[in-house]
Amino acid sequence: MAVTGINRYFRLWKHIANPGEYAFNKGERSKRDLVFTTRPLSIKFRVPESLYQLFKEIFMADVYEIDTLVRELPPSPVVLDIGANAGFFPIQLLSKIDKAIIYAYEPVPANVAAFEQTVSQNSRMAQSVHLFQKAVTGKPLDNLELFMESAGKNQVVASVFSDFHENNTEKITVPCTTLTDIIEENNLQKINLLKLDCEGSEYDIIYNTSSELVKRIDRMIVEVHDLDDKRNNIASFNQYVQSLGYVTDYEPINSFCYALTAIRK
């Protein structure tokens, strides 16, 4: 469950070595990127104003409950991050687990550029992160149209659905791969963790990947959006994931979005 109130500042201090950058320079974020360093393992990264809320969700609200998650993962986990954005979740994970191997997929060019900059400036990340500028689908496609706020701006609500967010007034065409190809081409016999945050595409990805491949995933953390009253809603998605042999739990993020955790029995 996301941390609220003053406890967010305790989490900031726990996860970030220079919390004063946040506490004393809030007014600077419209003028420059804030620069943070994680702890206990040091990774330095930049936070543009457009990703400020995402930074707070991960490092202050601690939406992935990172310390609990780390305790439940093996020492050298294989992690698949679909919808990696600028890499904040991989950054947080690698600040806690030195030997994680992360396959990260993100289609928005500006987000990928920010992620690549962080990897290039932190040598230990280069050994752990395999980053791909691609959207991920369930059904095979060469490319797809992605609707977003601005093609040249970091953002968090880009989606294949034109009406997903009122600010998504631009579109670009991006290359694709499937979850099936990711697993097979990288010879992933076991995935310890799938983090899936792709603004409505979670249904296509999970529903249209063979159940036998999905079952290679030990644990899933999925942002699930209520899109319709048929199959694309939290109740139907939760039921389907349970049918694959997962124990699930979910809680609302807002009126149409949920955070679902699934663990293989």
ZIGI-V389054 format. One record per backbone hydrogen bond with DSSP energy under -0.5 kcal/mol. NH is the residue of the N-H (numbers start at 1). CO is the residue of the C=O. E is the energy in kcal/mol with one decimal. If there is no record, write none. Layout:
NH | CO | E
NH | CO | E
This chain:
3 | 61 | -3.2
7 | 4 | -1.0
8 | 5 | -1.6
9 | 6 | -1.4
10 | 6 | -0.9
11 | 7 | -1.9
12 | 8 | -2.2
13 | 9 | -2.3
14 | 10 | -1.9
15 | 11 | -2.4
16 | 12 | -2.5
17 | 37 | -3.2
18 | 37 | -0.7
19 | 16 | -0.6
21 | 18 | -2.0
22 | 19 | -0.9
23 | 19 | -2.5
24 | 20 | -2.8
25 | 21 | -0.6
28 | 25 | -1.4
29 | 25 | -0.6
29 | 26 | -1.3
31 | 28 | -2.2
32 | 28 | -2.1
34 | 47 | -1.8
36 | 45 | -2.8
38 | 43 | -2.1
39 | 15 | -1.8
41 | 95 | -2.0
45 | 36 | -2.7
47 | 34 | -2.9
51 | 48 | -1.8
52 | 49 | -1.6
55 | 51 | -2.3
56 | 52 | -2.0
57 | 53 | -2.2
58 | 54 | -2.0
59 | 55 | -2.9
60 | 56 | -1.6
61 | 56 | -3.3
62 | 56 | -0.5
63 | 57 | -2.3
65 | 62 | -2.4
69 | 65 | -2.5
70 | 66 | -2.8
71 | 67 | -1.6
72 | 68 | -0.9
72 | 69 | -0.8
73 | 69 | -0.5
73 | 70 | -1.1
77 | 74 | -0.7
79 | 77 | -0.6
79 | 101 | -3.1
80 | 193 | -2.8
81 | 79 | -0.5
81 | 103 | -2.8
82 | 80 | -0.6
82 | 195 | -2.7
83 | 81 | -0.6
83 | 105 | -2.7
84 | 105 | -2.0
87 | 84 | -2.4
91 | 87 | -2.5
92 | 88 | -2.6
93 | 89 | -2.8
94 | 90 | -2.8
95 | 91 | -1.1
96 | 93 | -1.6
97 | 93 | -2.5
98 | 96 | -0.5
99 | 75 | -0.6
100 | 97 | -0.9
101 | 77 | -2.8
102 | 100 | -0.5
102 | 128 | -2.9
103 | 79 | -2.9
104 | 102 | -0.7
104 | 130 | -2.9
105 | 81 | -2.8
106 | 132 | -2.2
109 | 107 | -0.5
112 | 108 | -2.3
113 | 109 | -2.6
114 | 110 | -1.9
115 | 111 | -2.3
116 | 112 | -3.1
117 | 113 | -2.0
118 | 114 | -1.8
119 | 115 | -2.3
120 | 116 | -2.7
121 | 117 | -1.4
122 | 118 | -0.6
122 | 119 | -1.0
125 | 122 | -1.5
126 | 122 | -1.1
127 | 123 | -0.8
128 | 125 | -1.2
129 | 125 | -2.6
130 | 102 | -3.1
131 | 129 | -0.6
132 | 104 | -2.6
134 | 132 | -1.7
135 | 175 | -2.6
137 | 177 | -2.3
144 | 174 | -2.0
146 | 172 | -3.1
147 | 159 | -3.4
148 | 170 | -3.1
153 | 150 | -1.6
159 | 147 | -2.4
162 | 160 | -0.5
164 | 161 | -1.6
168 | 165 | -1.8
169 | 167 | -2.0
170 | 148 | -2.7
172 | 146 | -2.1
174 | 144 | -2.6
174 | 172 | -0.5
176 | 142 | -1.7
177 | 135 | -1.9
179 | 137 | -1.7
182 | 178 | -2.3
183 | 179 | -2.2
184 | 180 | -2.5
185 | 181 | -3.0
186 | 182 | -1.4
187 | 184 | -0.9
188 | 183 | -2.7
189 | 187 | -1.2
191 | 216 | -2.6
192 | 78 | -1.3
192 | 190 | -0.5
193 | 78 | -1.5
194 | 219 | -2.5
195 | 80 | -2.7
195 | 193 | -0.5
196 | 194 | -0.6
196 | 221 | -2.9
197 | 82 | -2.7
197 | 195 | -0.5
201 | 198 | -1.6
203 | 200 | -0.8
205 | 201 | -2.2
206 | 202 | -2.1
207 | 203 | -2.6
208 | 204 | -1.7
209 | 206 | -1.1
213 | 210 | -0.6
214 | 210 | -2.2
215 | 211 | -2.1
216 | 213 | -1.7
217 | 214 | -2.1
218 | 191 | -3.0
218 | 216 | -0.6
220 | 262 | -2.9
221 | 194 | -2.9
222 | 260 | -3.0
223 | 196 | -2.5
224 | 222 | -0.7
224 | 258 | -3.0
226 | 256 | -2.9
227 | 225 | -0.9
227 | 232 | -2.9
228 | 232 | -1.9
233 | 231 | -1.5
237 | 233 | -2.7
238 | 234 | -2.7
239 | 235 | -2.0
240 | 236 | -2.3
241 | 237 | -2.6
242 | 238 | -2.2
243 | 239 | -1.7
244 | 240 | -0.7
244 | 241 | -0.9
245 | 242 | -1.9
246 | 241 | -1.1
247 | 263 | -3.2
248 | 246 | -0.5
249 | 261 | -1.9
251 | 259 | -1.6
253 | 257 | -3.3
254 | 257 | -1.6
257 | 254 | -0.6
258 | 224 | -3.0
259 | 251 | -2.7
260 | 222 | -3.1
260 | 258 | -0.6
261 | 249 | -3.1
262 | 220 | -2.5
263 | 247 | -2.5
264 | 218 | -2.9
265 | 245 | -2.4
